[in-house]
Amino acid sequence: MVPLENYLVLSAIIFSLGVYGVLARRNAVLVLMGVELMLNAVSLNFIAFSAYLDPDRIIGAVFAVFIITVAAAEVGLALAIVIRLYRNRSTSNVDEAASLKW
């Protein structure tokens, strides 16, 4: 069996890449991809701890399914906002969305 530390290191790397994507990028789609990476890292943590601490219970997998469901809804709503921003401002730069004046 693979040790828990390997999963935690992988999850930390994925989460760090997501944080970098959110903080360093200006394109709204790339920021959304960073948020998705962070959510996937959290899902990996839930599943790893669930499998390591109590393999008979699937509570970690249930939480991971909830995270995937919320992430799908978040992406659908956020992409609709990005499309509206692009149609109004002709850019998907998040700095342009900071001033919500018409």
Buried (B, 14 or more C-beta within 10 A) or exposed (E): EEEBEEBBEBBEEBBEBBBEBBEEBEBBBBBBBBBBBBBBBBBBBBBBBBBBEEEEEBEBBEBBEEBEEEBEEBBEEBEEEBEEBBEEEEBBBBEBBEEEEE
